[in-house]
Amino acid sequence: MGDNIVKTRLSDLEKSNWQQFCKDSGISQSNMLRMMINKVTPEAGNDAEINELKTDRVSVRLTKHCLQKVQQQAIAEGYLSQSNWVRASIMANLYREPVLTDDEMQVLRDSNRQLAALGRNLNQIARVLNIDFRHSDKITREMIEMLDNKIADHKSMVNKLINQNCKRWELEFSDE
């Protein structure tokens, strides 16, 4: 590796999000940036040169066929490297809890935003009912049923995501 340096300015939020992303991935900021550069400009470097942050090492020998399956599965599930996929697989089986990809985390972040919007709608309804009961006729049964349906759809979407993740790692999960 050369001594070339890349710099950029980030907002506080961008910097915080970047640091969290790298931490969640278990990869140093430098190695993550290098990996992303190599991903968009394959001729620039080789992913094999990237040394991920490791505290301890476990070596596993795999047949070519098995290694190819691991590589295919990692790519199919959105992992940046086969090492990250193997690490996530181990964590899921050790802790018997879902280990989410970045895409799945984004779905859950979106989920929280949707739930917050539903909560605001419910607060507005409660405020109308508490402030002036005479205006309660503005709130129709259909409105409440619509909110209830949105909540049920949302719960179904989140449960589907969690169950999909658990099936990936063959974990048992019971939704409420």
N, C-alpha and C positions, 0 to 999 in steps of 0.2 A: 504494500500500500504506500501511496505517496503521502506527501505532507500538505496536500491541497485542502483548503478550508472553505466551507460554505457557511455564510451567515445570512440571517434574515431578521426582520423586526416582527414581533408578534404582540397583539394586545394581551392584557393580563388574562383574559378568558381563553384566548387561543393557547397561550403558554400553559395554563392550568390544564386545559383539555388535552393538549399534547402530552404533558407529563403523565397524566392519568392513563391515557391510552397506552403509552409505552410501559408504564408500571403494570397495567392489567395484562399486557402481552408478555411481560417478563423479559423485555428486550430493552437495552439501553437506548437513549434517545439517538445517539450517533449511529448505532447499528440499525435502528428502525429507519432513520432517514436514508441510510445507505441502501437498505433493502428496498425502500420505495423507489429510489432513483434507479436501482437496477431493474425493478419491475417495469418501469415506464421506458427505460432505455436499456434493453437487454445487452446491447453491445458494450455498455459502459463498464460492466463488471460481472462478477460471478457470485451467485448467492452462496456458493460453497465457501467463499472467503469470509463470510460474515460469522463472527464469533459471538454467539449469544451469551448474555450474562448467565453464568452458572455458579452455583454455590457448591454443589457436589455433582458427580457424574455417575450415571448408570449406563453401562454398555449392554446392548442387546443385539444378538446376531439373528438376522432374518434371511430367509431365502429371497432370491430375486423377485419371485412371484409375490411373496408376502410384502416386501418393501414397496413394490409397485402398487399393491392394493392400499397400503398406508398412504402413499403419495397421492393416489387418486381420491381417496376418501378425504384427505386433508384439503385438497383443492375443491372438491365437491361441496364441502361443508364450510368453505370460506375462511379457512385458516391460512395464515401467511406462510407457514412452513410446516413440514411434517413433524418437526420437533414440538411445535406448539400444539399440534393435534394430539401427539402422543402424551404430552404433559397434561392436556385437558382430559384425555381419556383416563389417565392414571388418577387425576384429582377427582373426577366424577365417580370412579369406582372406590377410591379410598374413603371419600366423605359421603358417598351416596346422596349427592346433591347435584343439581344441574350445573353445568359449566357452559356459559353462553358465549356464542361468537359475537363479534362486533355488530353484525347485522341483527342478531337477536336482541342485543342490548339496545340498539336503536329502536326496535319494535317496542320494547318495554318503556323506553323513554317517551315514545309517542303515546303509548298507552297511558302513562301518567298524565300527560298533557290532556288527553281526552277525558280521563277521570276528573281532572281538575275542572274542566269545562262543565261536565255533568254536575259536579259539586256546586259550582256557581249557579247553575240553573235551579238546583234544589234550594239553595239559599235564597234566591229571589222569590221562589214560591213560598217558602217559609216566612219571609219578610212580609209579603202581601197578606198572608193569612194572619200573622201576628199584629200587623199595624192596623189593618182595617178589615175586619171579618166581612164587612158588607161587600168588599171587592173580590171575595173568594169566588164569586160566580165567573170571574175572568179566567179562572183556572178550571179547565175542563178535564173531564175524565180521560179524553183522548190525549191531552198533553201529558198527563201522568203516565198513561200507558205507553206513550212514545218514549218517555224517559226510561221507563222500566224495560222496554224492548232494547233501547240503546245499551243499557247496563248489561242485560242478558247477552246481547251480541258481543259486547266488549269482553265480558267474562269468558265467553266461549272462545274468542280469539286468543286471549291470554292462556287459557287452559290448553288450547291446541298447540301453542308455542311451547309451553312447558312439557306437555306430553311428547311432542316431537323430539324435544331435547332429551328427555328421559329415555325414549326409545333408542336414541342414538347411543346412549351409554348403557342401555338395558337396566335402568334404575326403576324401582317401583315408586309410583307416585299416586296418591289418592287426592283428587280435587274435592273441594267442598261445594 
